[in-house]
Amino acid sequence: MAERKRREKLRVGSTEWERAGGPPLSLGQRARLLGGAGAVVAGDLGGRLWWLVSRRLFASVRWPGKVDLAAWAPPDTQAAREAEGYLQEVSTLPMVNHCLRTYYFSAIMCELSGKGQSVDREALYVAALLHDVGLFQVSPSPGQHCFTVGSAREARRIAGCAGWDEDRRDRMALAITTNINSFVSLEEFGLEAHFMSVGGLVEVIAQERKVHPENLAELLRRYPRDGFAAEAIRLILQEVRRNPAGRFACLNPLFPMMVRRSAFSGEAP
């Protein structure tokens, strides 16, 4: 009973939750996750419907502003280079491209919000690149439940070797451990976590209405989505089996279904 109460008090994805190894979700946490996921799905369906209707009714649809992707080029730093190398070493090509698209979609959402000058771009980049590497860990550390904890620990290791202070490592880790949450509050979790969550949704459920067509075409050309859905679903189901009381298990089969059916225009699901 005391253990269940302790878990319930931990904010899922928080630094304290990460330190506890990403413990199994309580019933209350599962209910909140499912309720939030339902709200995300409903909001996305409403947004898609309005977008389709607008395209039919109006001669021209007002797209989001075009972002200069060159201005968001990956930083040439020790941590960025180490993150790139580690991702390439452990991950498959569809997931490497997924992580790079996640960074750029997060960057686009950040700039369009007007907060592009405030976000820690290096922390956002390293978090985006490493947010799924825990899915490739063959033997998670003792006491580690959620794969995002493994991802955050690798990111912390790389950032620590690059001399980052603790506060900066915490903010980067939060962007990783909160990434599966339905909503990630900017005020509670910070700019990097919030925008990686928003950009991650654009990427995973193909919210192309939120990105200028030229930006989207450029990113899909650079980092094709070939094989992404199949590989992501394989890894999600692997995590469900490994961590039956985690977030992917709670969202199964809804999340795999959304990944399977989501595609940008002109792309096969």
C-alpha positions as CSV (number, residue, x, y, z in Angstrom):
1,M,0.0,0.0,0.0
2,A,2.8,2.4,0.9
3,E,4.6,1.6,-2.3
4,R,1.5,2.3,-4.4
5,K,1.0,5.6,-2.7
6,R,4.6,6.6,-3.3
7,R,4.3,5.7,-7.0
8,E,1.1,7.7,-7.3
9,K,2.8,10.8,-6.0
10,L,5.5,10.6,-8.6
11,R,4.8,12.8,-11.7
12,V,5.3,10.4,-14.6
13,G,8.3,11.5,-16.6
14,S,9.7,13.8,-13.8
15,T,13.3,13.7,-12.6
16,E,12.2,11.9,-9.4
17,W,10.3,9.3,-11.5
18,E,13.4,8.8,-13.7
19,R,15.6,8.3,-10.6
20,A,13.1,5.7,-9.4
21,G,13.6,3.8,-12.7
22,G,10.3,4.7,-14.3
23,P,8.2,2.6,-11.9
24,P,5.0,0.8,-13.0
25,L,2.0,3.0,-13.5
26,S,-0.6,3.2,-10.8
27,L,-4.3,2.9,-11.7
28,G,-4.7,6.7,-11.4
29,Q,-1.7,7.3,-13.6
30,R,-3.1,4.9,-16.2
31,A,-6.5,6.6,-16.2
32,R,-4.9,10.0,-16.7
33,L,-2.7,8.8,-19.5
34,L,-5.6,7.2,-21.3
35,G,-7.8,10.2,-20.8
36,G,-5.1,12.5,-22.1
37,A,-4.5,10.2,-25.1
38,G,-8.2,10.3,-25.9
39,A,-8.1,14.1,-25.8
40,V,-5.1,14.1,-28.1
41,V,-6.8,11.8,-30.6
42,A,-10.1,13.8,-30.5
43,G,-8.2,17.1,-31.0
44,D,-6.2,15.7,-33.9
45,L,-9.3,14.3,-35.6
46,G,-11.0,17.7,-35.2
47,G,-8.0,19.5,-36.6
48,R,-7.7,17.2,-39.6
49,L,-11.4,17.6,-40.4
50,W,-11.2,21.3,-40.2
51,W,-8.1,21.3,-42.4
52,L,-9.7,19.1,-45.0
53,V,-12.9,21.1,-45.1
54,S,-10.9,24.4,-45.4
55,R,-8.9,23.0,-48.3
56,R,-12.2,22.3,-50.1
57,L,-14.0,25.5,-49.3
58,F,-11.3,28.0,-49.8
59,A,-9.1,28.7,-52.8
60,S,-6.0,28.9,-50.8
61,V,-5.2,27.5,-47.4
62,R,-3.1,29.6,-45.0
63,W,-0.2,27.3,-44.1
64,P,2.1,27.9,-41.1
65,G,5.1,30.0,-41.9
66,K,8.1,28.6,-43.6
67,V,11.1,28.1,-41.3
68,D,14.7,28.4,-42.3
69,L,15.9,24.9,-41.6
70,A,19.5,25.9,-42.1
71,A,19.2,28.1,-39.0
72,W,18.5,25.0,-37.0
73,A,21.4,23.0,-38.3
74,P,22.8,20.6,-35.7
75,P,25.3,22.2,-33.4
76,D,28.9,21.2,-33.9
77,T,29.6,20.3,-30.3
78,Q,31.1,17.3,-28.4
79,A,27.7,16.3,-27.0
80,A,26.0,16.5,-30.4
81,R,28.7,14.5,-32.2
82,E,28.7,11.9,-29.4
83,A,24.9,11.6,-29.6
84,E,25.0,11.2,-33.4
85,G,27.6,8.5,-33.1
86,Y,25.8,6.6,-30.4
87,L,22.5,6.8,-32.3
88,Q,24.1,5.5,-35.5
89,E,25.8,2.7,-33.5
90,V,22.7,1.2,-31.7
91,S,19.7,2.2,-33.8
92,T,18.2,1.1,-37.1
93,L,18.0,3.5,-40.1
94,P,14.2,4.1,-39.9
95,M,14.6,5.1,-36.2
96,V,17.7,7.3,-37.0
97,N,15.6,9.2,-39.5
98,H,12.7,9.3,-37.1
99,C,14.9,11.0,-34.4
100,L,16.2,13.5,-36.9
101,R,12.7,14.4,-38.1
102,T,11.6,14.7,-34.5
103,Y,14.3,17.3,-33.9
104,Y,13.4,19.4,-36.9
105,F,9.7,19.2,-36.3
106,S,10.3,20.2,-32.7
107,A,12.5,23.1,-33.9
108,I,9.8,24.2,-36.4
109,M,7.1,24.2,-33.7
110,C,9.4,26.1,-31.4
111,E,10.2,28.8,-33.9
112,L,6.6,29.2,-35.0
113,S,5.7,29.8,-31.3
114,G,8.1,32.7,-31.1
115,K,10.3,31.0,-28.5
116,G,13.1,29.9,-30.9
117,Q,15.7,32.2,-29.2
118,S,14.9,30.9,-25.7
119,V,15.2,27.1,-26.2
120,D,18.5,25.3,-25.6
121,R,19.0,24.0,-29.1
122,E,21.8,21.7,-28.2
123,A,19.8,20.1,-25.4
124,L,16.8,19.7,-27.8
125,Y,19.0,18.1,-30.4
126,V,20.7,15.6,-28.1
127,A,17.3,14.7,-26.5
128,A,15.7,14.2,-29.9
129,L,18.5,12.0,-31.1
130,L,18.6,9.8,-28.0
131,H,15.0,9.7,-26.9
132,D,14.4,6.2,-28.3
133,V,17.8,4.5,-27.8
134,G,16.6,2.7,-24.7
135,L,14.4,0.6,-27.0
136,F,17.6,-1.0,-28.3
137,Q,19.1,-1.9,-24.9
138,V,19.3,-5.7,-24.7
139,S,19.8,-5.8,-20.9
140,P,18.3,-2.7,-19.1
141,S,19.9,-1.7,-15.8
142,P,18.6,-3.3,-12.6
143,G,15.6,-1.4,-11.3
144,Q,15.0,0.2,-14.7
145,H,11.4,-0.3,-16.0
146,C,10.7,2.3,-18.7
147,F,12.9,2.4,-21.8
148,T,12.9,6.3,-21.6
149,V,14.9,6.0,-18.4
150,G,17.6,4.0,-20.3
151,S,17.5,6.7,-23.0
152,A,17.8,9.5,-20.5
153,R,20.7,7.8,-18.7
154,E,22.7,7.5,-22.0
155,A,22.0,11.2,-22.7
156,R,23.1,12.1,-19.3
157,R,26.3,10.2,-19.7
158,I,27.1,11.9,-23.0
159,A,26.2,15.3,-21.7
160,G,28.2,14.8,-18.5
161,C,31.3,13.9,-20.5
162,A,30.8,17.1,-22.4
163,G,30.8,19.1,-19.2
164,W,27.1,20.0,-18.9
165,D,25.9,21.1,-15.5
166,E,23.2,19.2,-13.6
167,D,20.4,21.6,-14.4
168,R,21.0,21.4,-18.1
169,R,21.2,17.6,-18.0
170,D,17.9,17.5,-16.1
171,R,16.1,19.6,-18.6
172,M,17.4,17.4,-21.5
173,A,16.5,14.3,-19.6
174,L,12.9,15.6,-19.0
175,A,12.5,16.0,-22.8
176,I,13.2,12.3,-23.1
177,T,11.3,10.9,-20.1
178,T,8.1,12.9,-20.7
179,N,8.0,12.2,-24.4
180,I,5.2,9.6,-24.2
181,N,3.0,11.6,-21.9
182,S,-0.2,12.9,-23.5
183,F,0.6,16.5,-22.6
184,V,3.9,18.1,-21.5
185,S,3.5,21.4,-19.8
186,L,6.0,24.1,-20.8
187,E,5.7,25.6,-17.3
188,E,6.3,22.3,-15.5
189,F,8.8,20.6,-17.7
190,G,10.5,23.3,-19.7
191,L,10.9,24.5,-23.3
192,E,12.8,21.5,-24.5
193,A,10.4,18.9,-23.2
194,H,7.3,20.8,-24.3
195,F,8.5,21.4,-27.9
196,M,9.9,17.9,-28.3
197,S,6.4,16.6,-27.3
198,V,4.6,18.9,-29.8
199,G,7.1,18.1,-32.5
200,G,7.0,14.4,-31.8
201,L,3.2,14.4,-32.4
202,V,3.7,16.1,-35.7
203,E,6.2,13.4,-36.6
204,V,4.5,10.3,-35.3
205,I,0.9,11.0,-36.3
206,A,1.7,13.0,-39.4
207,Q,0.2,16.4,-38.5
208,E,1.3,17.9,-41.8
209,R,-1.2,20.8,-41.4
210,K,1.2,22.2,-38.8
211,V,4.2,22.5,-41.1
212,H,4.8,24.5,-44.3
213,P,4.7,22.2,-47.3
214,E,8.2,23.1,-48.4
215,N,9.6,22.4,-45.0
216,L,7.8,19.0,-44.9
217,A,9.0,18.1,-48.4
218,E,12.6,19.0,-47.5
219,L,12.6,16.9,-44.3
220,L,11.0,13.9,-46.0
221,R,13.6,14.1,-48.7
222,R,16.5,14.3,-46.3
223,Y,15.1,11.7,-43.8
224,P,12.7,9.4,-45.6
225,R,10.0,7.6,-43.5
226,D,10.6,4.3,-45.3
227,G,10.0,1.5,-42.9
228,F,9.3,3.7,-39.9
229,A,5.8,2.5,-39.1
230,A,6.8,-1.2,-39.1
231,E,10.0,-0.7,-37.1
232,A,8.3,1.6,-34.6
233,I,5.5,-0.9,-34.0
234,R,8.0,-3.7,-33.6
235,L,9.8,-1.8,-30.9
236,I,6.6,-0.6,-29.2
237,L,5.4,-4.2,-28.9
238,Q,8.8,-5.3,-27.6
239,E,8.6,-2.6,-24.9
240,V,5.0,-3.7,-24.1
241,R,6.3,-7.3,-23.4
242,R,9.3,-6.0,-21.5
243,N,7.4,-3.4,-19.4
244,P,3.7,-4.6,-19.1
245,A,2.9,-1.8,-16.6
246,G,4.4,1.0,-18.6
247,R,3.0,3.7,-20.9
248,F,3.3,1.8,-24.1
249,A,1.4,-1.1,-22.6
250,C,-1.3,1.2,-21.3
251,L,-1.7,2.8,-24.7
252,N,-1.7,-0.6,-26.6
253,P,-3.3,-1.1,-29.1
254,L,-4.3,2.6,-29.6
255,F,-0.8,3.9,-30.1
256,P,0.5,1.2,-32.6
257,M,-2.8,1.7,-34.6
258,M,-2.2,5.4,-34.8
259,V,1.4,4.9,-36.0
260,R,0.3,2.3,-38.6
261,R,-2.4,4.6,-40.0
262,S,-0.5,7.9,-40.0
263,A,1.2,9.1,-43.1
264,F,2.0,12.4,-44.7
265,S,0.4,13.2,-48.1
266,G,1.9,11.1,-50.9
267,E,3.5,8.7,-48.5
268,A,2.4,5.1,-48.1
269,P,1.4,4.2,-44.5
